[in-house]
Amino acid sequence: MPDETLLAFDYGTQFIGVAVGNTLTAHARPLEVLGNTSRDARFARIEALIKEWQPGRLVVGLSLNVDGEDQAMTAHCRKFANQLKGRFGLPVVLVDERGTSLAAQSEMGGSRRGQRVDAVAAAIILQSYFDDHA
């Protein structure tokens, strides 16, 4: 796998967690949490992150139910991924995110700590991507 920076997103209707990682180290880390208040604000901040980090691809967590089937949030995640691809022209990969929010809360001692858990969940999603492509 070539040396490449990736940004990952844990999409939610209120907050979007963002993480960054690099294929060279195959390590993901939480970056920030965006308020999902308006489309313009959301994509302006994402554009700034893309300019700053220069990712080669984007990873979006795909919300599925425990059986791996689509749920109400699945369509929102797919739409967000399609919007990213259309706006920024970067490859977008969907990654199963089942259990990442619970894992992130557990990692943070069970609290949401100012919504930072969403960024930790994004890092878990990205780490899962790295682990699957090792």
C-alpha positions, -999 to +999 in steps of 0.1 A: +000+000+000+015+034-010+021+061+017-012+079+019-030+101+044-066+092+051-094+111+068-122+092+084-157+103+094-182+089+120-213+105+106-242+114+129-271+137+126-258+160+153-221+155+153-195+141+129-163+126+143-131+131+123-099+111+125-067+111+105-042+084+098-014+073+074-009+040+056+028+041+064+022+038+101-013+023+098-022+042+129-054+063+133-059+091+158-089+113+167-088+147+152-120+167+160-158+167+162-178+188+138-212+201+147-236+189+120-256+221+119-257+231+083-245+217+050-225+248+042-207+248+076-201+211+075-185+211+041-166+243+046-149+227+076-143+194+058-128+213+029-104+231+053-094+197+067-088+183+033-066+212+024-047+208+056-042+171+056-042+164+018-058+129+021-056+104-008-089+089+003-117+093+027-133+067+049-169+069+062-184+046+088-214+028+076-241+024+102-256-011+102-278-030+127-263-058+147-272-083+119-254-063+093-285-051+077-293-015+067-311+007+093-324+042+092-290+058+096-274+037+068-290+059+041-276+090+058-241+076+059-242+066+022-256+100+012-228+117+032-202+095+015-216+103-020-216+140-011-179+138-001-170+120-033-189+145-055-176+176-038-140+167-033-134+141-060-115+118-037-121+080-034-145+073-005-145+039+013-174+028+034-164+007+065-188-012+088-189+008+120-209-016+142-199-012+178-175+017+173-194+042+194-197+018+223-160+009+219-151+046+219-172+053+250-156+023+267-121+036+257-130+070+272-143+056+305-180+055+296-186+093+290-192+113+259-167+140+272-179+169+251-188+147+222-151+138+216-163+102+216-173+108+180-137+115+170-125+084+189-152+064+170-139+078+137-104+067+147-116+032+155-133+031+121-101+042+104-080+017+124-104-010+113-098+000+077-060-002+082-062-035+100-084-050+072-059-038+046-027-048+063 
